[in-house]
Amino acid sequence: MSTIQRIALALVIIGAINWGLIGFFQFDLVAAIFGGQNAALARIVYGLVGLSGLYCLTLLFKPTEELSHEPDRSTT
């Protein structure tokens, strides 16, 4: 997995945790940290999470990588 994929996945996880907190406790962690939903930094975080979600769609359709080596058949 490439670095950009890991960053996108981490942002998607942050977004999922934030939505879970909103759903269960009516608490928006991103807004609480960055000064409200309309604060510029919070809107940037929301935007990055959304873009990361779109990017992670490519991971859904990515073919699985197959191993290119033969299994070891030696008897030990």
C-alpha positions in Angstrom: 0.0 0.0 0.0 1.4 3.4 -1.0 1.9 6.3 1.3 -1.0 8.3 -0.3 -3.3 5.3 0.1 -2.4 5.1 3.8 -3.0 8.8 4.3 -6.3 8.6 2.6 -7.3 5.5 4.6 -6.4 7.3 7.8 -8.5 10.3 6.9 -11.4 8.1 6.1 -11.1 6.4 9.4 -11.0 9.8 11.2 -14.1 10.7 9.3 -15.9 7.5 10.3 -15.0 8.0 13.9 -16.3 11.5 13.7 -19.6 10.4 12.2 -19.9 7.7 14.8 -19.5 10.3 17.6 -22.1 12.5 15.9 -24.5 9.6 15.6 -24.1 8.2 19.1 -23.4 11.3 21.1 -24.2 14.3 19.0 -20.6 15.5 19.3 -18.6 16.7 16.3 -15.0 16.2 17.3 -13.6 18.0 14.3 -15.7 21.0 15.0 -14.8 20.9 18.6 -11.0 20.8 17.9 -11.0 23.4 15.1 -13.5 26.0 16.3 -16.9 25.0 14.9 -18.2 23.6 11.7 -17.8 26.9 9.8 -14.2 27.5 10.8 -11.8 27.4 7.9 -9.6 24.7 9.3 -12.6 22.4 10.1 -13.9 22.9 6.5 -10.5 21.9 5.2 -10.5 18.8 7.3 -14.0 17.9 6.1 -12.9 18.5 2.5 -9.8 16.3 2.9 -11.9 13.5 4.5 -14.4 13.7 1.6 -11.6 13.6 -1.0 -10.0 10.7 0.8 -13.3 8.8 0.7 -13.5 9.3 -3.1 -9.9 8.2 -3.5 -10.5 5.1 -1.4 -13.2 4.1 -3.9 -10.2 3.2 -6.2 -9.0 0.8 -3.5 -12.4 -1.0 -3.6 -11.9 -1.8 -7.3 -8.2 -2.5 -7.2 -7.4 -6.1 -8.2 -5.7 -8.2 -5.5 -2.0 -8.7 -6.0 -1.0 -12.3 -6.5 2.2 -13.8 -5.2 4.7 -14.5 -8.0 6.7 -17.2 -6.3 6.2 -20.9 -6.1 5.5 -22.5 -2.6 8.5 -24.2 -1.0 8.2 -28.0 -1.5 11.3 -29.1 0.3 11.0 -31.6 3.0 12.7 -30.7 6.2 
